[in-house]
């Protein structure tokens, strides 16, 4: 989503009012950024995104009512034209990958937000991605995983998320355990399992588990 007007319209959402106030002060110091709404929880954030049509939404990951991933998922499902940045204290690689898989453009740590946030907003508003430099290793690992996936084997047809699901299936995890590990819903896990089975031409109740166990070393 490229942005051409001088002002970038921004919604910010965080359930800590002091942090939200500090974030607003940083953003308002830049004349090219216009804050069009603040939210204290995920439901408010989603409503603001739908009604104020911001270019960028800066979301805390851990919020009441709807967390950042839930909001991002609904934004994607609704086809809303907004770039999402996650602000979080999580240095969790699984969560990082889950965020990028769902279409989040920016991923920043709260501890460095004061120095990163303006640059990050400008980047995602211009259609680019932005990841806090401290998490650059996660990005490198993600690119490597994507490159190794394209190896000409049946597994090469799977997306990075599907490979992660299959790896957890190989560890005998239930759909609920996989959902918890990847921060997605059980219904989404079941959809991934069905897509994997279809891509690999597997049928039968235990075919996916058997395939995952046999190819665990390749996942």
Secondary structure, DSSP 8 states (H G I E B T S, - for coil): ----SS-EEEEEE-S-HHHHHHHHHHHHTSTTEEEEEEESSHHHHHHHHHHH--SEEEEESS-SSS-HHHHHHHHHHHT---EEEEEES---HHHHHHHHHTT--EEEEGGGHHHHHHHHHHHHHTT--EE-GGGHHHHHHHHHHHHHH-SSSGGGGS-HHHHHHHHHHHTT--HHHHHHHHT--HHHHHHHHHHHHHHTT--STTHHHHHHHHTGGG-
